[in-house]
C-alpha cells in the first residue's frame, strides 16, 4: 500500500548540535522544509519553502 501522507514525528538531537548550520541543512534536506530557529532560540520550526520565500520578500507579512 502506498500513501502520500506523512506522519508527524519528533526528532531529538543534542542541544549543542541542533542549531549548527550542518544540522539545519540536514533537517531541511530530509524534511523538504525550511528550518528556522524561533525567537526564543529554543526550538526549530519547519515551514514550507514557499511560505518562507513569501515571508522573506520585502513587503511580505510581518
C-alpha positions as CSV (number, residue, x, y, z in Angstrom):
1,X,0.0,0.0,0.0
2,X,1.3,3.4,-0.9
3,X,0.3,6.7,0.8
4,X,1.3,10.3,0.2
5,X,0.5,11.4,3.7
6,X,3.3,11.9,6.3
7,X,3.1,11.2,9.9
8,X,4.3,14.0,12.2
9,X,7.3,13.0,14.3
10,X,9.8,14.4,16.7
11,X,13.5,14.1,16.4
12,X,15.6,14.7,19.5
13,X,19.1,16.0,18.9
14,X,21.8,17.1,21.3
15,X,21.2,20.8,22.2
16,X,24.7,21.7,21.1
17,X,24.2,20.2,17.7
18,X,20.7,21.1,16.8
19,X,21.3,24.7,15.9
20,X,24.5,24.1,13.9
21,X,24.4,25.0,10.2
22,X,25.2,21.4,9.2
23,X,22.3,20.1,11.3
24,X,19.9,22.7,10.0
25,X,20.8,21.9,6.4
26,X,20.4,18.1,7.1
27,X,16.9,18.7,8.6
28,X,15.9,20.8,5.6
29,X,17.2,18.2,3.2
30,X,15.3,15.3,4.9
31,X,12.0,17.2,5.5
32,X,11.9,19.3,2.4
33,X,11.1,22.3,4.5
34,X,12.9,25.4,5.7
35,X,14.3,25.1,9.2
36,X,14.0,28.4,11.1
37,X,15.1,29.0,14.7
38,X,12.3,30.6,16.6
39,X,12.5,33.9,18.5
40,X,13.3,32.2,21.8
41,X,16.2,30.3,20.3
42,X,15.0,27.1,21.9
43,X,13.4,25.2,19.0
44,X,13.5,24.8,15.3
45,X,10.3,25.5,13.3
46,X,9.8,23.7,9.9
47,X,7.9,25.8,7.4
48,X,7.2,25.1,3.7
49,X,9.8,26.6,1.5
50,X,7.1,28.5,-0.5
51,X,5.9,30.2,2.7
52,X,9.5,31.1,3.7
53,X,10.1,32.7,0.3
54,X,6.9,34.8,0.6
55,X,7.7,35.9,4.2
56,X,11.3,36.8,3.4
57,X,10.4,39.1,0.5
58,X,10.2,42.9,1.1
59,X,6.7,43.9,1.8
60,X,5.7,40.4,2.9
61,X,3.8,39.6,6.0
62,X,5.5,40.7,9.2
